[in-house]
Amino acid sequence: MQTPPAIYIVSGSTGASGTQLVRTALAQFSTDDVIVHIVPQVRTTAQMDRVVARAAADKGIIVHTLVDQQLRGYLIEEAESRRVTAVDLMGGLLDQLVARLNQQPLSQPGRYRVLHEQDLKRIDAIRYAVEHDDGKRAYELDKADIVLTGISRVGKTPIGVYLATMGWKVANVPLARNVNPPGQLFEIHRGRVIGLTAELDRLVMYRQHRGRDLGLKAGTSYTDPKALVMEMEYAYEIFRKGHFSTIDTTDRSIEENADEIITLITRRFG
């Protein structure tokens, strides 16, 4: 079977727009072995010469979203001279808008991201929270603004998601007896780690509701008060070991808990 051509996505900014469109197009084909190279921050003809040479060497395709008219024209000509297929995702649209709006484009790469920085920050934070929920991808804890940790049903996920909607990158690490937490929890700055707790009677109630949702039989260790006490003691051992701040989430709204966490973090890191 013939190897499919590699695709080079050339952008004057991050390459996110071109990547999304290429991935959307590739989803229409029953193949998953197309290699996609993202070439961001292309601002000089020398950079273009290199990417065209690479594409020519492996018979690849160039897809570009360049807003700078001169650079876009140079890339088109260079690709044509090297017999490299180049797909212009931006030029045709810009030409139509120039005609309809009767004005010239600003030709500023990354301008959309600048104008929508806060929205994009929230989207990135929500994505991070989902990808790092319940202890997933602990090797990336150092990229978090806030790390929440505690036993089951103390509110790690809902508080984390709420903080993410405000633009904070939040990971959460569950604690369970006889399971060692990831070593990265103790390697990151301890000021970014917040231990969450709750009163015993509330935890029992929360877990009973959760147990019914999961179809668990009554009397399991998940809802047993004695077992919960041991879990809480273990959690406090972890908090003391890491010198982590703690917050009691009992009878407090998600917003109240989030506000206290934000106050702690901003005092420490600005």
CORRAGI-V452422 format. One record per residue. RES is the residue in one letter. PSI is psi in degrees with one decimal (NA if undefined). OMEGA is omega in whole degrees, -180 to 180 (NA if undefined). BURIAL is I if it has 9 or more other ideal C-beta (glycine too) atoms within 8 Angstrom, else O. Layout:
((RES | PSI | OMEGA | BURIAL) (RES | PSI | OMEGA | BURIAL))
This chain:
((M | 136.4 | -178 | O) (Q | 136.4 | 179 | O) (T | 128.0 | -179 | O) (P | 151.8 | -179 | O) (P | 146.8 | 174 | I) (A | 152.5 | 179 | I) (I | 128.2 | 178 | I) (Y | 115.1 | 179 | I) (I | 112.5 | -176 | I) (V | 128.8 | -177 | I) (S | 149.4 | 174 | I) (G | -7.1 | 179 | I) (S | -128.5 | -174 | I) (T | -19.4 | -177 | O) (G | 5.8 | -176 | I) (A | -41.8 | -178 | I) (S | -48.8 | -180 | I) (G | -40.0 | -180 | I) (T | -44.1 | -180 | I) (Q | -43.8 | -178 | O) (L | -41.6 | 179 | I) (V | -44.1 | 180 | I) (R | -38.5 | 178 | I) (T | -42.3 | 179 | O) (A | -43.0 | -179 | O) (L | -28.1 | -180 | I) (A | -16.4 | 179 | O) (Q | -0.7 | -179 | O) (F | 143.9 | -178 | O) (S | 60.5 | 176 | O) (T | 143.1 | 180 | O) (D | 18.1 | -177 | O) (D | 19.3 | 175 | O) (V | 124.2 | 180 | I) (I | 126.6 | -180 | O) (V | 120.7 | 177 | I) (H | 124.9 | 177 | I) (I | 123.5 | -179 | I) (V | 90.0 | -176 | I) (P | 171.6 | 174 | O) (Q | 42.3 | 178 | O) (V | 113.1 | -175 | I) (R | -2.2 | -177 | O) (T | 158.2 | 178 | O) (T | -30.2 | 179 | O) (A | -40.1 | 177 | O) (Q | -38.7 | 180 | I) (M | -40.7 | 178 | I) (D | -42.1 | -178 | I) (R | -43.9 | -178 | O) (V | -35.5 | 177 | I) (V | -39.7 | 178 | I) (A | -41.7 | 179 | I) (R | -44.6 | -180 | I) (A | -38.6 | 179 | I) (A | -37.7 | -177 | I) (A | -37.8 | -179 | O) (D | 19.2 | 177 | O) (K | 43.1 | -178 | O) (G | 179.5 | 179 | I) (I | 138.3 | 175 | I) (I | 129.4 | 174 | I) (V | 125.3 | -175 | I) (H | 151.4 | 179 | I) (T | 39.9 | -176 | I) (L | 131.2 | 179 | I) (V | -16.7 | 177 | I) (D | 117.0 | -173 | I) (Q | -42.3 | -178 | I) (Q | -45.0 | 180 | O) (L | -38.7 | 179 | I) (R | -43.9 | 179 | I) (G | -39.0 | 179 | O) (Y | -43.5 | -179 | I) (L | -42.5 | -180 | I) (I | -45.1 | -179 | I) (E | -43.2 | -179 | O) (E | -42.8 | 179 | I) (A | -40.7 | 179 | I) (E | -39.8 | -179 | I) (S | -26.9 | 179 | O) (R | 6.5 | 180 | I) (R | 42.4 | 177 | O) (V | 130.1 | 177 | I) (T | 126.1 | 180 | O) (A | 124.1 | -179 | I) (V | 118.5 | -178 | O) (D | 107.8 | -179 | I) (L | -14.1 | -172 | I) (M | -36.6 | -172 | I) (G | -48.8 | -179 | I) (G | -42.5 | 180 | O) (L | -45.1 | 179 | O) (L | -41.3 | 180 | I) (D | -42.3 | 179 | O) (Q | -39.9 | -179 | O) (L | -36.3 | 176 | I) (V | -44.6 | -179 | I) (A | -40.8 | -176 | O) (R | -35.5 | -177 | O) (L | -13.2 | 179 | O) (N | 42.9 | 175 | O) (Q | 159.5 | -178 | O) (Q | 146.9 | 178 | O) (P | 157.7 | -179 | I) (L | -21.6 | 180 | O) (S | 45.0 | 179 | O) (Q | 103.8 | 178 | O) (P | 139.7 | 176 | I) (G | 7.6 | -177 | I) (R | -36.3 | 179 | I) (Y | -43.1 | -179 | O) (R | -36.8 | 178 | I) (V | -45.6 | -177 | O) (L | -28.5 | -176 | O) (H | 32.1 | -174 | O) (E | -43.8 | -178 | O) (Q | -41.7 | 178 | O) (D | -44.3 | -180 | O) (L | -34.8 | 177 | I) (K | -42.4 | 178 | I) (R | -42.0 | 179 | I) (I | -44.4 | 179 | O) (D | -40.0 | -179 | I) (A | -41.6 | 179 | I) (I | -41.5 | 177 | I) (R | -43.1 | 179 | O) (Y | -44.2 | -178 | I) (A | -42.0 | 179 | I) (V | -43.2 | -177 | O) (E | -19.4 | -177 | O) (H | 26.2 | 177 | I) (D | 146.9 | 172 | I) (D | 37.1 | 174 | O) (G | 3.1 | -179 | O) (K | 146.0 | 176 | O) (R | 49.5 | -178 | O) (A | -21.2 | 180 | I) (Y | -8.1 | 178 | O) (E | 17.7 | -180 | I) (L | -27.3 | -179 | I) (D | -12.3 | 179 | O) (K | -3.7 | -177 | O) (A | 145.0 | 170 | I) (D | -35.6 | -177 | O) (I | 138.8 | 174 | I) (V | 119.7 | 178 | I) (L | 137.4 | 180 | I) (T | 151.8 | -179 | I) (G | 175.4 | -180 | I) (I | 175.9 | -177 | I) (S | 138.4 | 173 | O) (R | 22.3 | 174 | I) (V | -3.4 | 174 | I) (G | 19.1 | -176 | I) (K | -51.7 | -174 | I) (T | -50.7 | -179 | I) (P | -37.4 | 178 | O) (I | -41.3 | 180 | I) (G | -42.9 | 180 | I) (V | -40.5 | 178 | I) (Y | -45.0 | 178 | I) (L | -36.5 | 180 | I) (A | -36.4 | 179 | I) (T | -14.9 | 177 | I) (M | 2.1 | 176 | I) (G | 5.4 | 179 | O) (W | 132.4 | 175 | I) (K | 113.3 | -173 | I) (V | 129.5 | 171 | I) (A | 155.0 | 173 | I) (N | 142.7 | -176 | I) (V | 114.1 | 180 | I) (P | 147.7 | 176 | I) (L | 135.2 | 178 | I) (A | 141.2 | 180 | I) (R | 145.0 | 178 | O) (N | 12.0 | 175 | O) (V | 116.5 | -179 | O) (N | 132.2 | 175 | O) (P | 159.4 | -180 | I) (P | 143.3 | -179 | I) (G | -27.8 | -179 | O) (Q | -22.7 | 180 | I) (L | -29.9 | -178 | I) (F | -2.0 | -179 | I) (E | -27.2 | 180 | O) (I | 169.4 | -180 | I) (H | 124.2 | -175 | O) (R | -23.4 | -180 | I) (G | -16.3 | 180 | I) (R | -6.5 | -178 | I) (V | 127.3 | 179 | I) (I | 122.3 | 176 | I) (G | 129.5 | 180 | I) (L | 136.8 | 178 | I) (T | 171.6 | 175 | I) (A | 157.9 | 180 | I) (E | 150.6 | -172 | O) (L | -47.7 | -176 | I) (D | -35.2 | 177 | O) (R | -41.1 | 179 | I) (L | -41.6 | 179 | I) (V | -45.1 | -179 | I) (M | -47.1 | 180 | O) (Y | -42.3 | -177 | I) (R | -31.0 | 176 | I) (Q | -43.5 | 177 | I) (H | -45.1 | -179 | O) (R | -40.3 | 180 | I) (G | -40.0 | 177 | I) (R | -39.5 | 178 | O) (D | -35.7 | -178 | O) (L | -6.7 | -179 | O) (G | 25.5 | 180 | O) (L | 146.9 | 178 | I) (K | 149.5 | 179 | O) (A | 147.3 | 177 | O) (G | 7.0 | 178 | O) (T | 164.0 | -179 | I) (S | -21.9 | -179 | O) (Y | -33.3 | -178 | I) (T | 0.2 | -178 | I) (D | 123.0 | -178 | I) (P | -39.9 | -180 | O) (K | -42.6 | 178 | O) (A | -36.3 | 179 | I) (L | -38.9 | 178 | I) (V | -43.1 | 179 | I) (M | -37.0 | 176 | I) (E | -44.1 | -179 | I) (M | -39.8 | 177 | I) (E | -40.1 | 178 | O) (Y | -42.7 | 179 | I) (A | -42.2 | 179 | I) (Y | -30.7 | 175 | I) (E | -43.2 | 178 | O) (I | -43.1 | 180 | I) (F | -42.8 | 180 | I) (R | -39.9 | 180 | O) (K | -42.3 | -178 | O) (G | -4.6 | -176 | I) (H | 45.4 | -178 | O) (F | 142.7 | 172 | I) (S | 153.0 | 180 | O) (T | 152.3 | 177 | I) (I | 131.3 | 176 | I) (D | 116.0 | -175 | O) (T | 3.1 | -175 | I) (T | 130.3 | 174 | O) (D | 32.6 | 177 | O) (R | 146.5 | 180 | O) (S | 162.4 | 176 | O) (I | -41.7 | -179 | I) (E | -41.7 | 180 | O) (E | -45.1 | 179 | O) (N | -41.8 | 180 | I) (A | -40.9 | 180 | I) (D | -41.6 | 180 | O) (E | -38.9 | 179 | I) (I | -44.9 | 179 | I) (I | -40.9 | 179 | I) (T | -44.7 | 179 | O) (L | -46.4 | -175 | I) (I | -42.8 | -179 | I) (T | -32.2 | 176 | O) (R | -34.4 | -176 | O) (R | -37.7 | -171 | O) (F | -2.7 | 179 | O) (G | NA | NA | O))
